[in-house]
Amino acid sequence: MKFAPPETEEVSINLTPLIDIVFLLLIFFMVSTTFQRETELEISLPEASANVSSQPVVSAVILEIDSNGTYRVGTQSRERSSEFFAVSPARLLETLKGVSGKRETTTLIIKADANTSHQTVISALNAAQKAGFKRIKFATEMTSS
């Protein structure tokens, strides 16, 4: 008996699904990628000058209050401390305004005696607030028991 040779199918690879998958991956990576945009800040830096100010910059104003309610004001700069001078309660506001130098970075340090009345310290705080002080510190002394 004579059989017909089996028909052989032509072997080929169908590339259509492969191309579809590659395009889907390409679209996925394009959509999920974030692009970072660089921004610039324009900064003007200070320049050094040869002019040195003759007046020292006041870094702190020290207000001492003794047990009698007497105010004494002095300034402290990076270079040195100044001498203290007595101020009447009526003139405390004007003195603090003059000593601060109109700078918001000037610190007021209050050194009050342990026997100073509470009202005297509160009056000093009110005068400091009206003089424009934003930074106020209280100096304390540690005592051993």
C-alpha positions in Angstrom: 0.0 0.0 0.0 1.2 3.3 -0.9 0.7 6.1 1.6 0.9 9.7 0.9 3.7 11.4 2.6 2.4 13.4 5.5 2.0 17.0 4.8 4.5 19.0 6.7 3.5 22.3 8.0 5.8 25.2 7.6 7.3 26.1 10.9 7.2 29.8 11.7 7.2 31.9 14.7 4.4 34.3 15.1 5.9 37.7 16.2 2.7 39.6 16.6 2.2 38.7 20.3 5.9 39.4 21.0 5.6 42.9 19.5 2.4 43.6 21.4 4.1 42.7 24.7 7.1 44.9 23.9 4.9 47.8 23.1 2.9 47.3 26.3 6.1 47.3 28.3 7.3 50.4 26.6 4.0 52.2 27.3 4.1 51.0 30.9 7.7 52.3 31.5 6.9 55.6 29.8 3.9 56.2 31.9 5.4 55.1 35.2 8.7 57.1 34.8 8.9 60.4 36.6 11.0 63.1 35.2 12.7 65.3 37.7 12.8 69.0 36.9 15.7 70.8 38.3 15.0 74.2 39.8 17.3 77.1 40.5 17.3 79.5 43.3 18.9 82.9 42.8 20.8 83.9 45.9 22.6 87.1 46.4 25.5 86.5 48.8 26.9 89.3 51.0 30.3 90.7 50.0 33.1 91.5 52.3 34.1 95.1 52.7 37.2 96.7 54.1 35.2 99.2 56.1 35.1 98.2 59.8 32.4 99.8 61.8 33.7 101.8 64.7 30.7 101.0 66.9 30.7 97.4 68.3 27.6 95.3 67.5 25.6 94.7 70.7 24.8 91.0 71.0 23.1 91.3 74.4 21.7 93.9 76.8 21.9 92.9 80.4 19.3 94.3 82.9 20.2 93.8 86.5 17.5 94.2 89.2 18.4 94.3 92.8 16.3 93.6 95.9 15.4 97.3 96.2 14.0 97.4 92.7 16.9 99.4 91.2 17.5 98.8 87.5 21.0 98.7 86.1 21.6 98.4 82.4 24.7 97.3 80.5 25.6 95.9 77.1 27.6 92.9 76.1 29.3 92.6 72.7 31.5 90.0 71.2 34.6 92.1 72.0 33.8 93.2 75.5 31.2 94.0 78.2 30.4 97.6 79.1 29.9 99.2 82.4 26.5 99.2 84.0 24.6 102.4 84.8 21.6 102.9 87.0 18.2 103.7 85.4 15.1 104.9 87.1 11.9 102.9 86.5 10.4 105.8 84.6 13.3 106.0 82.1 13.7 102.2 81.7 11.7 102.0 78.4 13.7 104.8 76.7 17.0 103.4 77.9 16.2 99.9 76.6 15.1 101.4 73.2 18.4 103.3 72.9 20.6 100.5 74.0 19.0 97.8 71.8 20.2 99.5 68.6 16.8 98.7 66.8 18.0 95.2 66.0 15.6 92.2 66.5 18.5 89.8 67.1 19.6 91.6 70.3 19.0 89.5 73.4 17.9 90.9 76.7 19.3 89.1 79.7 17.5 89.8 83.0 19.4 89.2 86.2 17.1 89.6 89.1 17.9 89.3 92.8 16.1 86.5 94.7 14.5 89.1 96.9 13.2 91.3 94.0 9.5 91.8 93.9 7.6 90.1 91.2 6.0 93.4 90.1 9.5 94.9 89.4 10.4 92.0 87.1 7.0 92.2 85.3 7.5 96.0 84.8 10.9 95.2 83.2 9.4 92.6 80.9 6.7 95.1 79.8 9.3 97.7 79.1 11.3 95.1 77.1 8.3 94.2 75.1 7.5 97.8 74.3 11.2 98.4 73.4 11.0 95.7 70.7 13.0 92.8 72.3 12.1 89.5 70.8 14.6 87.4 72.7 14.6 87.5 76.5 16.6 85.3 78.8 16.6 85.0 82.6 20.0 84.5 84.2 20.0 82.0 87.1 22.5 80.9 89.7 22.8 77.3 90.8 22.9 76.9 94.6 24.0 73.7 96.3 21.7 72.4 99.1 
